[in-house]
Amino acid sequence: MERSEKKLAELGKVLNGGKKRDIEARISLLRSEPPFKGALKLVALYYDSTDDENIKISISGLFNDLKEKSARDEVIETIASVSRPGSKTMLVSSCWQSGLDYSRYAGPLAGFFMTGDYMTSLECFTVFETCSAEISDSDRTGIIFSLQQQIESWDTPKQKLARELIALLKG
């Protein structure tokens, strides 16, 4: 992914001061131009702060349709930087909806599972379902251990989901 401070500044200007149609047009343009570092995080932070459902749908679609493997690092980094549970859920959901392999991010995804609300954890489970065969043995063992250490602190639905995740990871 290229680094472009100028493009990032222009995107920030549109997101922070543009009219709704300008914002939607700029999000749409991101789909057709080469990706640049920082754009996904900026757009996700906008998603995290807006209550405009149409813009949220556009942003969610952008993330779900990502096919650029180099974007995975930024997506994982961005999940940690948004604050609303719905924003985290949308971003984790995009990991499996994009069709990209997120197995090398099993550790951070397990962290999002453990600290997130039920919906975020459910989306994390779905990501694990799509890539569990490619997760390294050391990651798999560490995740299972961490889940077993924390499982009793969660409510019953999340405990059930965690048990299913442990079974999935054990194979």
PyMOL commands that place a pseudoatom at each C-alpha (Angstrom):
pseudoatom trace, name=CA, resn=MET, resi=1, chain=A, elem=C, hetatm=0, pos=[0.000, 0.000, 0.000]
pseudoatom trace, name=CA, resn=GLU, resi=2, chain=A, elem=C, hetatm=0, pos=[1.417, 3.382, -0.934]
pseudoatom trace, name=CA, resn=ARG, resi=3, chain=A, elem=C, hetatm=0, pos=[1.842, 6.181, 1.565]
pseudoatom trace, name=CA, resn=SER, resi=4, chain=A, elem=C, hetatm=0, pos=[0.359, 9.497, 0.463]
pseudoatom trace, name=CA, resn=GLU, resi=5, chain=A, elem=C, hetatm=0, pos=[0.114, 12.306, 2.981]
pseudoatom trace, name=CA, resn=LYS, resi=6, chain=A, elem=C, hetatm=0, pos=[-1.560, 14.537, 0.395]
pseudoatom trace, name=CA, resn=LYS, resi=7, chain=A, elem=C, hetatm=0, pos=[-4.320, 12.007, -0.380]
pseudoatom trace, name=CA, resn=LEU, resi=8, chain=A, elem=C, hetatm=0, pos=[-4.802, 11.337, 3.321]
pseudoatom trace, name=CA, resn=ALA, resi=9, chain=A, elem=C, hetatm=0, pos=[-5.126, 15.051, 4.077]
pseudoatom trace, name=CA, resn=GLU, resi=10, chain=A, elem=C, hetatm=0, pos=[-7.645, 15.478, 1.254]
pseudoatom trace, name=CA, resn=LEU, resi=11, chain=A, elem=C, hetatm=0, pos=[-9.683, 12.531, 2.523]
pseudoatom trace, name=CA, resn=GLY, resi=12, chain=A, elem=C, hetatm=0, pos=[-9.644, 13.944, 6.052]
pseudoatom trace, name=CA, resn=LYS, resi=13, chain=A, elem=C, hetatm=0, pos=[-10.811, 17.314, 4.772]
pseudoatom trace, name=CA, resn=VAL, resi=14, chain=A, elem=C, hetatm=0, pos=[-13.789, 15.757, 2.974]
pseudoatom trace, name=CA, resn=LEU, resi=15, chain=A, elem=C, hetatm=0, pos=[-14.734, 13.556, 5.936]
pseudoatom trace, name=CA, resn=ASN, resi=16, chain=A, elem=C, hetatm=0, pos=[-14.449, 16.349, 8.484]
pseudoatom trace, name=CA, resn=GLY, resi=17, chain=A, elem=C, hetatm=0, pos=[-16.049, 19.169, 6.556]
pseudoatom trace, name=CA, resn=GLY, resi=18, chain=A, elem=C, hetatm=0, pos=[-17.709, 17.834, 3.454]
pseudoatom trace, name=CA, resn=LYS, resi=19, chain=A, elem=C, hetatm=0, pos=[-21.368, 17.582, 2.642]
pseudoatom trace, name=CA, resn=LYS, resi=20, chain=A, elem=C, hetatm=0, pos=[-23.028, 14.183, 2.808]
pseudoatom trace, name=CA, resn=ARG, resi=21, chain=A, elem=C, hetatm=0, pos=[-22.919, 13.655, -0.962]
pseudoatom trace, name=CA, resn=ASP, resi=22, chain=A, elem=C, hetatm=0, pos=[-19.240, 14.657, -1.093]
pseudoatom trace, name=CA, resn=ILE, resi=23, chain=A, elem=C, hetatm=0, pos=[-18.432, 12.162, 1.655]
pseudoatom trace, name=CA, resn=GLU, resi=24, chain=A, elem=C, hetatm=0, pos=[-20.341, 9.375, -0.102]
pseudoatom trace, name=CA, resn=ALA, resi=25, chain=A, elem=C, hetatm=0, pos=[-18.638, 10.222, -3.410]
pseudoatom trace, name=CA, resn=ARG, resi=26, chain=A, elem=C, hetatm=0, pos=[-15.183, 10.139, -1.787]
pseudoatom trace, name=CA, resn=ILE, resi=27, chain=A, elem=C, hetatm=0, pos=[-15.896, 6.792, -0.140]
pseudoatom trace, name=CA, resn=SER, resi=28, chain=A, elem=C, hetatm=0, pos=[-17.029, 5.461, -3.505]
pseudoatom trace, name=CA, resn=LEU, resi=29, chain=A, elem=C, hetatm=0, pos=[-13.828, 6.763, -5.121]
pseudoatom trace, name=CA, resn=LEU, resi=30, chain=A, elem=C, hetatm=0, pos=[-11.747, 4.808, -2.594]
pseudoatom trace, name=CA, resn=ARG, resi=31, chain=A, elem=C, hetatm=0, pos=[-13.096, 1.629, -4.172]
pseudoatom trace, name=CA, resn=SER, resi=32, chain=A, elem=C, hetatm=0, pos=[-11.609, 2.454, -7.573]
pseudoatom trace, name=CA, resn=GLU, resi=33, chain=A, elem=C, hetatm=0, pos=[-8.262, 4.031, -6.728]
pseudoatom trace, name=CA, resn=PRO, resi=34, chain=A, elem=C, hetatm=0, pos=[-5.103, 2.277, -5.542]
pseudoatom trace, name=CA, resn=PRO, resi=35, chain=A, elem=C, hetatm=0, pos=[-5.196, 1.942, -1.740]
pseudoatom trace, name=CA, resn=PHE, resi=36, chain=A, elem=C, hetatm=0, pos=[-3.074, 4.290, 0.336]
pseudoatom trace, name=CA, resn=LYS, resi=37, chain=A, elem=C, hetatm=0, pos=[-1.939, 3.823, 3.899]
pseudoatom trace, name=CA, resn=GLY, resi=38, chain=A, elem=C, hetatm=0, pos=[-4.114, 5.461, 6.535]
pseudoatom trace, name=CA, resn=ALA, resi=39, chain=A, elem=C, hetatm=0, pos=[-7.251, 5.775, 4.408]
pseudoatom trace, name=CA, resn=LEU, resi=40, chain=A, elem=C, hetatm=0, pos=[-9.012, 2.771, 5.922]
pseudoatom trace, name=CA, resn=LYS, resi=41, chain=A, elem=C, hetatm=0, pos=[-8.308, 3.925, 9.458]
pseudoatom trace, name=CA, resn=LEU, resi=42, chain=A, elem=C, hetatm=0, pos=[-9.548, 7.443, 8.697]
pseudoatom trace, name=CA, resn=VAL, resi=43, chain=A, elem=C, hetatm=0, pos=[-12.745, 6.130, 7.117]
pseudoatom trace, name=CA, resn=ALA, resi=44, chain=A, elem=C, hetatm=0, pos=[-13.332, 3.691, 9.997]
pseudoatom trace, name=CA, resn=LEU, resi=45, chain=A, elem=C, hetatm=0, pos=[-12.867, 6.465, 12.547]
pseudoatom trace, name=CA, resn=TYR, resi=46, chain=A, elem=C, hetatm=0, pos=[-15.452, 8.479, 10.628]
pseudoatom trace, name=CA, resn=TYR, resi=47, chain=A, elem=C, hetatm=0, pos=[-17.791, 5.456, 10.745]
pseudoatom trace, name=CA, resn=ASP, resi=48, chain=A, elem=C, hetatm=0, pos=[-17.170, 5.320, 14.486]
pseudoatom trace, name=CA, resn=SER, resi=49, chain=A, elem=C, hetatm=0, pos=[-18.244, 8.932, 14.941]
pseudoatom trace, name=CA, resn=THR, resi=50, chain=A, elem=C, hetatm=0, pos=[-21.159, 9.340, 12.534]
pseudoatom trace, name=CA, resn=ASP, resi=51, chain=A, elem=C, hetatm=0, pos=[-24.788, 8.413, 13.043]
pseudoatom trace, name=CA, resn=ASP, resi=52, chain=A, elem=C, hetatm=0, pos=[-25.627, 8.678, 9.334]
pseudoatom trace, name=CA, resn=GLU, resi=53, chain=A, elem=C, hetatm=0, pos=[-26.783, 5.170, 8.407]
pseudoatom trace, name=CA, resn=ASN, resi=54, chain=A, elem=C, hetatm=0, pos=[-26.351, 5.657, 4.636]
pseudoatom trace, name=CA, resn=ILE, resi=55, chain=A, elem=C, hetatm=0, pos=[-22.720, 6.654, 5.048]
pseudoatom trace, name=CA, resn=LYS, resi=56, chain=A, elem=C, hetatm=0, pos=[-22.196, 3.753, 7.440]
pseudoatom trace, name=CA, resn=ILE, resi=57, chain=A, elem=C, hetatm=0, pos=[-23.583, 1.376, 4.805]
pseudoatom trace, name=CA, resn=SER, resi=58, chain=A, elem=C, hetatm=0, pos=[-21.179, 2.813, 2.209]
pseudoatom trace, name=CA, resn=ILE, resi=59, chain=A, elem=C, hetatm=0, pos=[-18.217, 2.445, 4.540]
pseudoatom trace, name=CA, resn=SER, resi=60, chain=A, elem=C, hetatm=0, pos=[-19.219, -1.073, 5.550]
pseudoatom trace, name=CA, resn=GLY, resi=61, chain=A, elem=C, hetatm=0, pos=[-19.466, -2.021, 1.872]
pseudoatom trace, name=CA, resn=LEU, resi=62, chain=A, elem=C, hetatm=0, pos=[-16.005, -0.608, 1.227]
pseudoatom trace, name=CA, resn=PHE, resi=63, chain=A, elem=C, hetatm=0, pos=[-14.506, -2.778, 3.976]
pseudoatom trace, name=CA, resn=ASN, resi=64, chain=A, elem=C, hetatm=0, pos=[-16.475, -5.897, 2.994]
pseudoatom trace, name=CA, resn=ASP, resi=65, chain=A, elem=C, hetatm=0, pos=[-15.271, -5.626, -0.595]
pseudoatom trace, name=CA, resn=LEU, resi=66, chain=A, elem=C, hetatm=0, pos=[-11.564, -5.180, 0.227]
pseudoatom trace, name=CA, resn=LYS, resi=67, chain=A, elem=C, hetatm=0, pos=[-9.440, -7.543, -1.819]
pseudoatom trace, name=CA, resn=GLU, resi=68, chain=A, elem=C, hetatm=0, pos=[-6.036, -5.957, -1.208]
pseudoatom trace, name=CA, resn=LYS, resi=69, chain=A, elem=C, hetatm=0, pos=[-3.964, -8.285, 0.998]
pseudoatom trace, name=CA, resn=SER, resi=70, chain=A, elem=C, hetatm=0, pos=[-1.797, -5.369, 2.120]
pseudoatom trace, name=CA, resn=ALA, resi=71, chain=A, elem=C, hetatm=0, pos=[-4.869, -3.793, 3.752]
pseudoatom trace, name=CA, resn=ARG, resi=72, chain=A, elem=C, hetatm=0, pos=[-5.133, -6.525, 6.403]
pseudoatom trace, name=CA, resn=ASP, resi=73, chain=A, elem=C, hetatm=0, pos=[-2.571, -4.930, 8.740]
pseudoatom trace, name=CA, resn=GLU, resi=74, chain=A, elem=C, hetatm=0, pos=[-4.455, -1.648, 8.676]
pseudoatom trace, name=CA, resn=VAL, resi=75, chain=A, elem=C, hetatm=0, pos=[-7.830, -3.329, 9.222]
pseudoatom trace, name=CA, resn=ILE, resi=76, chain=A, elem=C, hetatm=0, pos=[-6.562, -5.146, 12.334]
pseudoatom trace, name=CA, resn=GLU, resi=77, chain=A, elem=C, hetatm=0, pos=[-4.888, -1.973, 13.630]
pseudoatom trace, name=CA, resn=THR, resi=78, chain=A, elem=C, hetatm=0, pos=[-8.092, -0.041, 12.999]
pseudoatom trace, name=CA, resn=ILE, resi=79, chain=A, elem=C, hetatm=0, pos=[-10.282, -2.478, 14.950]
pseudoatom trace, name=CA, resn=ALA, resi=80, chain=A, elem=C, hetatm=0, pos=[-8.256, -1.591, 18.024]
pseudoatom trace, name=CA, resn=SER, resi=81, chain=A, elem=C, hetatm=0, pos=[-8.586, 2.145, 17.402]
pseudoatom trace, name=CA, resn=VAL, resi=82, chain=A, elem=C, hetatm=0, pos=[-12.375, 2.478, 17.081]
pseudoatom trace, name=CA, resn=SER, resi=83, chain=A, elem=C, hetatm=0, pos=[-14.414, 2.856, 20.248]
pseudoatom trace, name=CA, resn=ARG, resi=84, chain=A, elem=C, hetatm=0, pos=[-18.016, 1.904, 19.492]
pseudoatom trace, name=CA, resn=PRO, resi=85, chain=A, elem=C, hetatm=0, pos=[-18.850, -1.804, 19.716]
pseudoatom trace, name=CA, resn=GLY, resi=86, chain=A, elem=C, hetatm=0, pos=[-20.817, -1.584, 16.439]
pseudoatom trace, name=CA, resn=SER, resi=87, chain=A, elem=C, hetatm=0, pos=[-17.748, -0.205, 14.672]
pseudoatom trace, name=CA, resn=LYS, resi=88, chain=A, elem=C, hetatm=0, pos=[-15.593, -3.066, 15.950]
pseudoatom trace, name=CA, resn=THR, resi=89, chain=A, elem=C, hetatm=0, pos=[-18.254, -5.569, 14.878]
pseudoatom trace, name=CA, resn=MET, resi=90, chain=A, elem=C, hetatm=0, pos=[-18.434, -4.089, 11.371]
pseudoatom trace, name=CA, resn=LEU, resi=91, chain=A, elem=C, hetatm=0, pos=[-14.654, -4.190, 10.954]
pseudoatom trace, name=CA, resn=VAL, resi=92, chain=A, elem=C, hetatm=0, pos=[-14.279, -7.757, 12.225]
pseudoatom trace, name=CA, resn=SER, resi=93, chain=A, elem=C, hetatm=0, pos=[-17.167, -8.800, 9.997]
pseudoatom trace, name=CA, resn=SER, resi=94, chain=A, elem=C, hetatm=0, pos=[-15.338, -7.324, 7.020]
pseudoatom trace, name=CA, resn=CYS, resi=95, chain=A, elem=C, hetatm=0, pos=[-12.417, -9.680, 7.719]
pseudoatom trace, name=CA, resn=TRP, resi=96, chain=A, elem=C, hetatm=0, pos=[-14.423, -12.734, 6.721]
pseudoatom trace, name=CA, resn=GLN, resi=97, chain=A, elem=C, hetatm=0, pos=[-16.672, -10.982, 4.195]
pseudoatom trace, name=CA, resn=SER, resi=98, chain=A, elem=C, hetatm=0, pos=[-13.654, -9.771, 2.221]
pseudoatom trace, name=CA, resn=GLY, resi=99, chain=A, elem=C, hetatm=0, pos=[-12.568, -13.365, 1.654]
pseudoatom trace, name=CA, resn=LEU, resi=100, chain=A, elem=C, hetatm=0, pos=[-8.996, -12.532, 2.671]
pseudoatom trace, name=CA, resn=ASP, resi=101, chain=A, elem=C, hetatm=0, pos=[-6.993, -14.908, 4.865]
pseudoatom trace, name=CA, resn=TYR, resi=102, chain=A, elem=C, hetatm=0, pos=[-6.661, -13.465, 8.374]
pseudoatom trace, name=CA, resn=SER, resi=103, chain=A, elem=C, hetatm=0, pos=[-5.060, -16.559, 9.966]
pseudoatom trace, name=CA, resn=ARG, resi=104, chain=A, elem=C, hetatm=0, pos=[-1.821, -14.746, 10.773]
pseudoatom trace, name=CA, resn=TYR, resi=105, chain=A, elem=C, hetatm=0, pos=[-3.890, -12.274, 12.825]
pseudoatom trace, name=CA, resn=ALA, resi=106, chain=A, elem=C, hetatm=0, pos=[-5.373, -14.988, 15.040]
pseudoatom trace, name=CA, resn=GLY, resi=107, chain=A, elem=C, hetatm=0, pos=[-3.841, -13.487, 18.191]
pseudoatom trace, name=CA, resn=PRO, resi=108, chain=A, elem=C, hetatm=0, pos=[-5.335, -10.005, 17.806]
pseudoatom trace, name=CA, resn=LEU, resi=109, chain=A, elem=C, hetatm=0, pos=[-8.652, -11.505, 16.682]
pseudoatom trace, name=CA, resn=ALA, resi=110, chain=A, elem=C, hetatm=0, pos=[-8.728, -13.662, 19.817]
pseudoatom trace, name=CA, resn=GLY, resi=111, chain=A, elem=C, hetatm=0, pos=[-8.120, -10.491, 21.815]
pseudoatom trace, name=CA, resn=PHE, resi=112, chain=A, elem=C, hetatm=0, pos=[-11.075, -8.805, 20.128]
pseudoatom trace, name=CA, resn=PHE, resi=113, chain=A, elem=C, hetatm=0, pos=[-13.156, -11.921, 20.875]
pseudoatom trace, name=CA, resn=MET, resi=114, chain=A, elem=C, hetatm=0, pos=[-12.246, -11.788, 24.556]
pseudoatom trace, name=CA, resn=THR, resi=115, chain=A, elem=C, hetatm=0, pos=[-12.698, -8.046, 25.099]
pseudoatom trace, name=CA, resn=GLY, resi=116, chain=A, elem=C, hetatm=0, pos=[-15.568, -7.401, 22.717]
pseudoatom trace, name=CA, resn=ASP, resi=117, chain=A, elem=C, hetatm=0, pos=[-19.292, -7.549, 23.162]
pseudoatom trace, name=CA, resn=TYR, resi=118, chain=A, elem=C, hetatm=0, pos=[-21.174, -10.660, 22.061]
pseudoatom trace, name=CA, resn=MET, resi=119, chain=A, elem=C, hetatm=0, pos=[-21.698, -9.466, 18.463]
pseudoatom trace, name=CA, resn=THR, resi=120, chain=A, elem=C, hetatm=0, pos=[-18.002, -8.676, 18.001]
pseudoatom trace, name=CA, resn=SER, resi=121, chain=A, elem=C, hetatm=0, pos=[-17.125, -12.064, 19.481]
pseudoatom trace, name=CA, resn=LEU, resi=122, chain=A, elem=C, hetatm=0, pos=[-19.564, -13.769, 17.114]
pseudoatom trace, name=CA, resn=GLU, resi=123, chain=A, elem=C, hetatm=0, pos=[-17.940, -12.067, 14.128]
pseudoatom trace, name=CA, resn=CYS, resi=124, chain=A, elem=C, hetatm=0, pos=[-14.507, -13.105, 15.426]
pseudoatom trace, name=CA, resn=PHE, resi=125, chain=A, elem=C, hetatm=0, pos=[-15.768, -16.679, 15.648]
pseudoatom trace, name=CA, resn=THR, resi=126, chain=A, elem=C, hetatm=0, pos=[-16.827, -16.489, 12.002]
pseudoatom trace, name=CA, resn=VAL, resi=127, chain=A, elem=C, hetatm=0, pos=[-13.356, -15.272, 10.996]
pseudoatom trace, name=CA, resn=PHE, resi=128, chain=A, elem=C, hetatm=0, pos=[-11.846, -18.212, 12.891]
pseudoatom trace, name=CA, resn=GLU, resi=129, chain=A, elem=C, hetatm=0, pos=[-14.229, -20.583, 11.087]
pseudoatom trace, name=CA, resn=THR, resi=130, chain=A, elem=C, hetatm=0, pos=[-12.924, -19.375, 7.737]
pseudoatom trace, name=CA, resn=CYS, resi=131, chain=A, elem=C, hetatm=0, pos=[-9.227, -19.581, 8.548]
pseudoatom trace, name=CA, resn=SER, resi=132, chain=A, elem=C, hetatm=0, pos=[-8.746, -22.014, 11.447]
pseudoatom trace, name=CA, resn=ALA, resi=133, chain=A, elem=C, hetatm=0, pos=[-6.916, -24.588, 9.318]
pseudoatom trace, name=CA, resn=GLU, resi=134, chain=A, elem=C, hetatm=0, pos=[-4.153, -22.060, 8.584]
pseudoatom trace, name=CA, resn=ILE, resi=135, chain=A, elem=C, hetatm=0, pos=[-3.600, -20.862, 12.172]
pseudoatom trace, name=CA, resn=SER, resi=136, chain=A, elem=C, hetatm=0, pos=[-0.191, -21.872, 13.506]
pseudoatom trace, name=CA, resn=ASP, resi=137, chain=A, elem=C, hetatm=0, pos=[-0.055, -24.475, 16.264]
pseudoatom trace, name=CA, resn=SER, resi=138, chain=A, elem=C, hetatm=0, pos=[1.579, -22.020, 18.681]
pseudoatom trace, name=CA, resn=ASP, resi=139, chain=A, elem=C, hetatm=0, pos=[-1.125, -19.403, 18.069]
pseudoatom trace, name=CA, resn=ARG, resi=140, chain=A, elem=C, hetatm=0, pos=[-3.819, -22.051, 18.382]
pseudoatom trace, name=CA, resn=THR, resi=141, chain=A, elem=C, hetatm=0, pos=[-2.424, -23.296, 21.726]
pseudoatom trace, name=CA, resn=GLY, resi=142, chain=A, elem=C, hetatm=0, pos=[-2.055, -19.771, 23.120]
pseudoatom trace, name=CA, resn=ILE, resi=143, chain=A, elem=C, hetatm=0, pos=[-5.564, -18.769, 22.122]
pseudoatom trace, name=CA, resn=ILE, resi=144, chain=A, elem=C, hetatm=0, pos=[-7.120, -21.889, 23.639]
pseudoatom trace, name=CA, resn=PHE, resi=145, chain=A, elem=C, hetatm=0, pos=[-5.205, -21.266, 26.883]
pseudoatom trace, name=CA, resn=SER, resi=146, chain=A, elem=C, hetatm=0, pos=[-6.323, -17.615, 27.039]
pseudoatom trace, name=CA, resn=LEU, resi=147, chain=A, elem=C, hetatm=0, pos=[-9.949, -18.514, 26.346]
pseudoatom trace, name=CA, resn=GLN, resi=148, chain=A, elem=C, hetatm=0, pos=[-9.926, -21.161, 29.073]
pseudoatom trace, name=CA, resn=GLN, resi=149, chain=A, elem=C, hetatm=0, pos=[-8.448, -18.657, 31.537]
pseudoatom trace, name=CA, resn=GLN, resi=150, chain=A, elem=C, hetatm=0, pos=[-11.189, -16.063, 30.925]
pseudoatom trace, name=CA, resn=ILE, resi=151, chain=A, elem=C, hetatm=0, pos=[-14.261, -18.097, 30.031]
pseudoatom trace, name=CA, resn=GLU, resi=152, chain=A, elem=C, hetatm=0, pos=[-15.808, -18.017, 33.514]
pseudoatom trace, name=CA, resn=SER, resi=153, chain=A, elem=C, hetatm=0, pos=[-15.846, -14.193, 33.534]
pseudoatom trace, name=CA, resn=TRP, resi=154, chain=A, elem=C, hetatm=0, pos=[-18.274, -13.988, 30.590]
pseudoatom trace, name=CA, resn=ASP, resi=155, chain=A, elem=C, hetatm=0, pos=[-22.033, -14.299, 30.453]
pseudoatom trace, name=CA, resn=THR, resi=156, chain=A, elem=C, hetatm=0, pos=[-23.588, -17.604, 29.398]
pseudoatom trace, name=CA, resn=PRO, resi=157, chain=A, elem=C, hetatm=0, pos=[-24.019, -16.868, 25.660]
pseudoatom trace, name=CA, resn=LYS, resi=158, chain=A, elem=C, hetatm=0, pos=[-20.388, -15.767, 25.303]
pseudoatom trace, name=CA, resn=GLN, resi=159, chain=A, elem=C, hetatm=0, pos=[-19.217, -18.772, 27.323]
pseudoatom trace, name=CA, resn=LYS, resi=160, chain=A, elem=C, hetatm=0, pos=[-21.045, -21.076, 24.889]
pseudoatom trace, name=CA, resn=LEU, resi=161, chain=A, elem=C, hetatm=0, pos=[-19.467, -19.266, 21.945]
pseudoatom trace, name=CA, resn=ALA, resi=162, chain=A, elem=C, hetatm=0, pos=[-16.025, -19.529, 23.554]
pseudoatom trace, name=CA, resn=ARG, resi=163, chain=A, elem=C, hetatm=0, pos=[-16.490, -23.274, 24.077]
pseudoatom trace, name=CA, resn=GLU, resi=164, chain=A, elem=C, hetatm=0, pos=[-17.409, -23.632, 20.409]
pseudoatom trace, name=CA, resn=LEU, resi=165, chain=A, elem=C, hetatm=0, pos=[-14.316, -21.641, 19.450]
pseudoatom trace, name=CA, resn=ILE, resi=166, chain=A, elem=C, hetatm=0, pos=[-12.123, -23.845, 21.633]
pseudoatom trace, name=CA, resn=ALA, resi=167, chain=A, elem=C, hetatm=0, pos=[-13.606, -26.957, 19.991]
pseudoatom trace, name=CA, resn=LEU, resi=168, chain=A, elem=C, hetatm=0, pos=[-13.036, -25.449, 16.543]
pseudoatom trace, name=CA, resn=LEU, resi=169, chain=A, elem=C, hetatm=0, pos=[-9.414, -24.642, 17.340]
pseudoatom trace, name=CA, resn=LYS, resi=170, chain=A, elem=C, hetatm=0, pos=[-8.774, -28.087, 18.816]
pseudoatom trace, name=CA, resn=GLY, resi=171, chain=A, elem=C, hetatm=0, pos=[-10.058, -29.561, 15.572]
for i in range(1, 171): cmd.bond("trace and resi %d" % i, "trace and resi %d" % (i + 1))
show_as sticks, trace
zoom trace
